[in-house]
């Protein structure tokens, strides 16, 4: 289907969660699960990135949107 796309944080953990929640199928509006093995292969080829640590004052100014994103994925 032209014009359809899905955004994914480039980590294996995010990929596994998306597969578990069937997010690819939902985002792409498909009748069945797509073959995403190439996505997993690509993510595994990426170099490991150290997590970015911020102090609590910055975290309070910019709240974590992970919970919000998860709620949106469930819809």
C-alpha positions in Angstrom: 0.0 0.0 0.0 1.8 3.2 -1.1 2.2 5.9 1.5 2.1 3.7 4.5 5.0 3.6 7.0 5.9 2.8 10.6 8.4 4.5 12.9 10.6 2.4 15.1 13.3 3.3 17.7 16.5 1.7 16.2 17.0 -0.9 18.9 16.5 -4.7 19.0 14.4 -4.2 22.2 12.0 -1.8 20.5 11.8 -4.2 17.5 10.9 -7.2 19.8 8.3 -5.1 21.6 6.8 -4.0 18.3 6.6 -7.7 17.1 5.1 -8.8 20.4 2.4 -6.1 20.2 1.9 -6.7 16.5 2.6 -3.0 15.9 3.9 -3.4 12.4 0.7 -5.0 11.2 -1.4 -2.3 12.9 0.7 0.6 11.7 0.8 -0.7 8.2 -2.9 -1.7 8.2 -2.1 -5.3 7.0 -4.2 -8.4 7.3 -1.3 -10.5 8.6 2.1 -10.0 10.1 4.7 -8.8 7.6 8.1 -10.4 7.3 10.3 -8.0 9.3 13.4 -10.2 9.4 15.4 -7.7 7.4 14.6 -5.0 9.9 15.9 -7.2 12.7 19.1 -8.0 10.7 19.7 -4.3 10.1 19.2 -3.4 13.8 21.6 -6.1 14.9 24.2 -4.7 12.5 24.1 -1.3 14.1 26.8 -0.4 16.7 25.9 -0.4 20.3 25.2 3.1 21.6 25.7 4.1 25.3 22.4 5.3 26.9 22.2 9.1 27.3 22.0 10.0 31.0 20.5 13.2 32.1 20.2 14.7 35.5 16.7 14.8 37.2 16.2 18.6 36.6 16.4 18.0 32.8 14.1 15.0 33.1 11.5 17.1 34.9 11.6 19.7 32.2 11.3 17.1 29.4 9.0 14.3 30.6 9.6 10.8 29.3 7.3 10.0 26.4 7.7 6.3 26.4 4.5 5.7 28.4 2.6 8.0 26.1 4.0 6.2 23.0 3.0 2.8 24.4 -0.5 4.0 24.9 -0.7 5.2 21.3 0.7 1.8 20.1 -2.1 0.0 21.9 -4.8 2.0 20.1 
